[in-house]
Amino acid sequence: MTEEKKSLKRTLVGKVVSDKRAKTITVLIERRVKHPIYGKIVMKSSKYHAHDEEGQYKMGDIVEITEGRPISKTKSWVATRLVQKASVV
């Protein structure tokens, strides 16, 4: 029996909002949550710095990031795969 091991690391999907730093991208994660008192659906967002070794992800791309070991003071996520390429306008 060969079973695939379930990864315990968190994965998130978001949009690359900055690729100016070397080997680092900034990913914006947006999620919809219900307001605890008013019940309205509101957008919450978080920015994460992710490691991009080859510099292959550009601004506007939708990428998947995975939790990893701390690489620097603010960077402990790694960009794992490209979900959708940025559309050229």
Secondary structure, DSSP 8 states (H G I E B T S, - for coil): --------S-EEEEEEEE--STTEEEEEEEEEEE-TTT--EEEEEEEEEEE-SS----TT-EEEEEE-S--SSSEEEEEEEEEE-----
